[in-house]
């Protein structure tokens, strides 16, 4: 796969992960649609949710990098 296609693939994957995070956090945190603005509790929930999701993505990326540096996925994970 050439470099440009790989970059496009990575960008699309990243956008999908961000969309999934936004959707998940919004669904978990926003319950009231009567007001035109988020409540303080909803804002806090969204911030905490996004922090957790980003930390999870970073952990998974680190694990994937570790696995790849140890010879790839051949033979399964090598934690």
MARBA-3410 file (N, C-alpha, C, O; in Angstrom, 1 decimal):
79
0.9,-1.2,0.0,0.0,0.0,0.0,0.9,1.2,0.0,1.8,1.3,0.8 ~ 0.6,2.2,-0.9,1.5,3.4,-0.9,1.2,4.3,0.2,0.2,4.2,0.9 ~ 2.1,5.2,0.4,2.1,6.1,1.6,0.8,7.0,1.6,0.2,7.1,2.7 ~ 0.4,7.5,0.5,-0.8,8.3,0.5,-2.1,7.6,0.9,-2.9,8.0,1.6 ~ -2.2,6.4,0.3,-3.4,5.5,0.7,-3.4,5.2,2.1,-4.4,5.2,2.8
-2.2,4.9,2.7,-2.1,4.5,4.1,-2.5,5.7,5.0,-3.2,5.5,6.0 ~ -2.0,6.9,4.6,-2.4,8.1,5.4,-3.9,8.4,5.3,-4.5,8.7,6.3 ~ -4.5,8.2,4.1,-6.0,8.3,4.0,-6.7,7.3,4.9,-7.7,7.6,5.5 ~ -6.2,6.1,4.8,-6.8,5.0,5.6,-6.8,5.4,7.1,-7.7,5.2,7.9 ~ -5.6,5.8,7.6,-5.4,6.2,9.0,-6.3,7.3,9.4,-6.9,7.4,10.5
-6.4,8.3,8.5,-7.2,9.5,8.8,-8.7,9.1,8.9,-9.4,9.6,9.8 ~ -9.2,8.2,8.0,-10.6,7.8,8.0,-10.8,7.0,9.3,-11.9,7.1,9.9 ~ -9.9,6.1,9.7,-10.0,5.3,10.9,-10.1,6.2,12.1,-10.9,6.0,13.0 ~ -9.3,7.3,12.1,-9.3,8.2,13.3,-10.6,8.9,13.3,-11.1,9.2,14.4 ~ -11.1,9.4,12.2,-12.4,10.1,12.2,-13.5,9.2,12.6,-14.4,9.6,13.4
-13.5,7.9,12.3,-14.5,7.0,12.7,-14.4,6.8,14.2,-15.5,6.7,14.9 ~ -13.2,6.7,14.8,-13.1,6.5,16.2,-13.6,7.8,17.0,-14.3,7.7,18.0 ~ -13.3,9.0,16.4,-13.8,10.2,17.0,-15.3,10.3,17.0,-15.9,10.7,18.0 ~ -15.9,9.9,15.9,-17.3,9.9,15.8,-17.9,9.0,16.8,-18.9,9.3,17.4 ~ -17.4,7.8,16.9,-17.9,6.8,17.8,-17.8,7.3,19.3,-18.7,7.1,20.1
-16.7,8.0,19.6,-16.5,8.6,20.9,-17.6,9.7,21.2,-18.2,9.7,22.2 ~ -17.8,10.5,20.2,-18.8,11.6,20.4,-20.2,11.0,20.6,-20.9,11.5,21.5 ~ -20.5,10.1,19.7,-21.8,9.4,19.8,-22.0,8.7,21.2,-23.1,8.9,21.8 ~ -21.0,8.0,21.6,-21.1,7.3,22.8,-21.2,8.2,24.0,-22.1,8.0,24.9 ~ -20.4,9.2,24.1,-20.4,10.1,25.2,-21.7,11.0,25.2,-22.3,11.2,26.3
-22.2,11.4,24.0,-23.4,12.2,24.0,-24.6,11.3,24.5,-25.4,11.8,25.2 ~ -24.6,10.1,24.0,-25.7,9.2,24.4,-25.7,8.9,25.9,-26.7,8.9,26.6 ~ -24.5,8.8,26.5,-24.4,8.5,27.9,-24.6,9.8,28.8,-25.1,9.6,29.9 ~ -24.3,10.9,28.3,-24.3,12.1,29.1,-25.5,13.1,28.9,-25.9,13.8,29.9 ~ -26.0,13.1,27.8,-27.1,14.2,27.5,-28.4,13.5,27.5,-28.7,12.6,26.7
-29.3,13.9,28.5,-30.6,13.3,28.6,-31.7,14.3,28.4,-32.8,13.9,28.0 ~ -31.4,15.6,28.6,-32.5,16.6,28.6,-32.3,17.4,27.3,-31.3,18.0,27.1 ~ -33.4,17.5,26.6,-33.4,18.3,25.3,-34.3,19.5,25.4,-34.7,20.1,24.4 ~ -34.8,19.8,26.7,-35.7,20.9,26.8,-35.0,22.2,26.8,-35.5,23.3,26.4 ~ -33.7,22.2,27.2,-32.9,23.5,27.2,-32.1,23.6,26.0,-31.7,22.5,25.4
-31.7,24.8,25.6,-30.9,25.0,24.4,-29.4,24.9,24.7,-28.6,25.0,23.8 ~ -29.0,24.7,26.0,-27.6,24.5,26.3,-27.4,23.3,27.3,-28.4,22.9,27.9 ~ -26.2,22.8,27.3,-25.9,21.7,28.2,-25.9,22.2,29.6,-25.5,23.3,29.9 ~ -26.3,21.3,30.5,-26.2,21.7,32.0,-24.7,21.5,32.4,-23.9,20.9,31.7 ~ -24.4,22.0,33.6,-23.0,21.8,34.1,-22.7,20.3,34.3,-21.6,19.9,34.0
-23.7,19.5,34.7,-23.5,18.1,34.9,-23.2,17.4,33.6,-22.3,16.5,33.5 ~ -23.9,17.8,32.6,-23.8,17.2,31.2,-22.4,17.5,30.7,-21.7,16.7,30.1 ~ -22.0,18.8,30.9,-20.6,19.2,30.4,-19.5,18.4,31.1,-18.6,17.9,30.5 ~ -19.7,18.3,32.4,-18.7,17.5,33.2,-18.6,16.1,32.7,-17.6,15.5,32.5 ~ -19.8,15.5,32.5,-19.9,14.1,32.1,-19.2,13.9,30.7,-18.5,13.0,30.5
-19.5,14.8,29.8,-18.9,14.8,28.4,-17.4,14.9,28.5,-16.7,14.2,27.8 ~ -16.9,15.8,29.3,-15.5,16.0,29.5,-14.8,14.7,30.0,-13.8,14.3,29.5 ~ -15.4,14.2,31.1,-14.8,12.9,31.7,-14.9,11.8,30.7,-14.0,11.0,30.7 ~ -16.0,11.6,30.0,-16.2,10.6,29.1,-15.1,10.7,28.0,-14.5,9.7,27.6 ~ -14.9,11.9,27.4,-13.9,12.1,26.4,-12.5,11.7,26.9,-11.7,11.1,26.1
-12.2,12.1,28.1,-10.9,11.8,28.7,-10.7,10.3,28.8,-9.6,9.8,28.4 ~ -11.7,9.6,29.2,-11.6,8.1,29.3,-11.4,7.5,28.0,-10.6,6.6,27.8 ~ -12.2,8.0,27.0,-12.1,7.4,25.6,-10.7,7.6,25.0,-10.2,6.7,24.4 ~ -10.2,8.8,25.2,-8.9,9.2,24.6,-7.8,8.3,25.3,-6.9,7.8,24.6 ~ -7.9,8.2,26.6,-7.0,7.4,27.3,-7.0,5.9,26.8,-6.0,5.3,26.7
-8.2,5.4,26.6,-8.4,4.1,26.0,-7.7,3.9,24.7,-7.0,3.0,24.4 ~ -8.0,4.9,23.8,-7.4,4.9,22.5,-5.9,4.9,22.5,-5.2,4.2,21.8 ~ -5.3,5.7,23.4,-3.9,5.8,23.6,-3.3,4.5,24.1,-2.3,4.0,23.6 ~ -4.0,3.9,25.1,-3.5,2.6,25.6,-3.5,1.5,24.5,-2.6,0.8,24.3 ~ -4.6,1.5,23.7,-4.7,0.5,22.6,-3.6,0.8,21.6,-3.0,-0.2,21.0
-3.3,2.0,21.2,-2.3,2.3,20.3,-0.9,1.9,20.8,-0.1,1.4,20.0 ~ -0.7,2.1,22.1,0.6,1.7,22.6,0.7,0.2,22.6,1.8,-0.3,22.3 ~ -0.3,-0.5,22.9,-0.3,-2.0,22.9,-0.1,-2.5,21.5,0.7,-3.4,21.2 ~ -0.7,-1.9,20.5,-0.6,-2.3,19.1,0.8,-2.0,18.7,1.4,-2.9,18.0 ~ 1.4,-0.9,19.1,2.8,-0.6,18.7,3.8,-1.6,19.3,4.7,-2.0,18.7
3.5,-2.0,20.6,4.3,-3.0,21.2,4.3,-4.3,20.5,5.3,-5.0,20.3 ~ 3.1,-4.7,20.2,2.9,-6.0,19.5,3.6,-5.9,18.1,4.2,-6.9,17.7 ~ 3.5,-4.8,17.4,4.1,-4.7,16.1,5.6,-4.8,16.2,6.3,-5.3,15.4 ~ 6.2,-4.1,17.2,7.6,-4.1,17.4,8.2,-5.5,17.8,9.4,-5.7,17.7 ~ 7.3,-6.3,18.3,7.7,-7.7,18.7,7.5,-8.7,17.6,7.5,-9.9,17.9
7.2,-8.2,16.4,7.0,-9.2,15.3,5.7,-9.3,14.8,5.3,-10.2,14.1 ~ 4.8,-8.3,15.1,3.5,-8.3,14.5,2.5,-9.2,15.2,2.8,-9.7,16.3 ~ 1.4,-9.5,14.6,0.3,-10.2,15.2,0.5,-11.7,14.9,-0.3,-12.5,15.4 ~ 1.5,-12.1,14.2,1.7,-13.5,13.9,1.9,-14.3,15.2,2.7,-14.0,16.0 ~ 1.0,-15.3,15.5,1.2,-16.0,16.7,0.4,-15.4,17.8,0.4,-16.0,18.9
-0.4,-14.4,17.6,-1.2,-13.8,18.6,-0.5,-12.8,19.4,0.7,-12.5,19.2 ~ -1.1,-12.1,20.4,-0.6,-11.1,21.2,0.6,-11.6,22.1,0.6,-12.8,22.5 ~ 1.6,-10.8,22.2,2.7,-11.1,23.1,2.9,-10.1,24.1,3.9,-9.3,24.1 ~ 2.0,-10.0,25.1,2.1,-9.0,26.1,3.2,-9.3,27.1,3.4,-8.6,28.1
END
